[in-house]
């Protein structure tokens, strides 16, 4: 199964109603994505760091995941400053970096890290099954929820099938090389993987139908907001409106 290192904990963030956490994560991400002024973006980043602290998450694990996100952001820093038109800021040989390009990369960096940290603090602090049930309670499309839950359940099964095919190929003398034979072998492996995944999906569907599956996953857990949930809701709404006010004040 996929690891969920942040799903368990005793912090107040972990105990919040999953529906509220999902709503606030989406709302905050929407506001941050539409913001362009640095006061609002820096305030949002501080807010996301505060959420990480309140959730009592393992900083090393969070940092590892941030490194993956910032790997793509680093590519933007290598390309955008020297391709974006604007006021010259520096020169790297024949290349010329612009102030507007640097500012754009800074905004991208702040936005991506803020949204990532918000989702880590609010969404990854609940199990994937709880996330699916929260999405169901929020009336999101059932097919989307089924896709999420079944992908989570069976993606490791597909990985096991792939490892089995690789072992079988190596037993038969296959050694990866940069040759047409290696490329052809990998194409066969991927094709066979899709065939086996399709056959497994058909068997799983038949087994679910035999057990009474009617297109819905039923949740035995009922979500009921507590006084603490409402207090956190008021605080989150205040923070989101504060971010909007900072953006609006900076524009004016």
RAQUICOR-V553522 format. One record per helix or strand of 3 or more residues. SS is the DSSP state (~ for helix, > for strand). FROM is the first residue (numbers start at 0). LEN is the number of residues. If there is no record, write none. Layout:
# RAQUICOR-V553522
SS:FROM:LEN ; SS:FROM:LEN
This chain:
# RAQUICOR-V553522
~:11:4 ; ~:17:17 ; ~:37:18 ; ~:58:25 ; >:87:5 ; >:94:4 ; ~:98:24 ; ~:127:10 ; ~:141:30 ; ~:179:31 ; ~:226:25
